[in-house]
Amino acid sequence: MGAKISRLKLFMKIAKNVAFNLSLLFFLAVVSSCHFGVNSSYNAEIPSVNAEAKPTPSVDSEIVITIAAVGDIMLGSPFPNDSRMPPNDGADLLKPAESILKSADIAFGNLEGPLADGGVSTKCGKGKSRCFAFRMPTRYGRYLKEAGFDVLSLANNHAGDFGDAGRASTRKTLDELGIKHAGSDKEQYAWTILEVKGKKIGFIGFAHNNISLNINDLETAKRVVADLKKRVDIVVVSFHGGAEGAGNQRVPKQTEYFFGEARGNLPLFARTVIDAGASLVLGHGPHVLRGMEIYKDRLVVYSLGNFVTYGWFRLEGPTAETMVLEVKIDSQGKFLGGKIHPFKLEGRGILVKDDTKSAIYTVRRLSEMDFPETAPRIEDDGSVFPR
Ligand SMILES: [Zn+2]
């Protein structure tokens, strides 16, 4: 009898456990289907198996990724001779921005020239009067690392100044230092992926040449950005485009031409890549600052300006004005806010903090003029807010 009762008790216990487990399973199924429902509106292309493995949206929404972005970097070239090399062999050039770059999750810049210790440039042939060809010593690579750079765009009109060998040397130098790079060619090295706070961030580089992905080819841009978005959580698009110089700070809503080259219809390009899945668009190329706008909750920066370009350019007024732009995005790539840290270039290209904060006022003025409906709100202290 006693044995019967205990068997009955055991049976009841098992039945209770089964019932509990079944109800738990049902509860989890309901929760996970809601969770998938929320995620699928953002990431329709991600298969459901991945969606289930992702953290819940409430945890996701707490993730904030900070990206510090700067424009053109050219730390000095011993070609054609040493007359334009920086003081202290370049060791101090990036130091003024180091703390800001290092405190970001990702520090990004446009490396405007190869890291190479020799080679031949076919760029400046006979009869070419207005011609610039640069190469930075490979030993300067470590200054980029020490300053905190995590990823650099090599999609620009100087990364190929010393041909394929120069590009290969740049990649090797950066690979050895553990700095990622994007855009040195359109096939194998168009994009790179970084991982931050459990999120995969893809960087892809476009420029106005045919070695990199071309900024004028919107169909290809759409396709490659959509393809990259399938592999990562967030896509950051870097472009080198637009006409250059102090007279070209405005963003026209049409294709820009400079030296006879088509240099992109930049607002159309930005919208195209965001529609294809990009979360942030970082522009450079004009060597001056330009405005910013917000499209579908994503920030577009039309030109980050010169950052540190030593020895080659006349730096005054708009070409000497620069910034480190800090951008905060959530795990879905939505722009949360940011900060303009104003700097200026003195003399032949020495970076210093700018107490007059002129970069803040310039970017605000240009953003409001060019994008009256879509400019972000920029405060006097450089804080940037979505509208
Ligand atoms: Zn350029």
Residues whose N, C-alpha, C, O or C-beta is under 5 A from the ligand:
A	BS01	ZN	N156 N157 G285
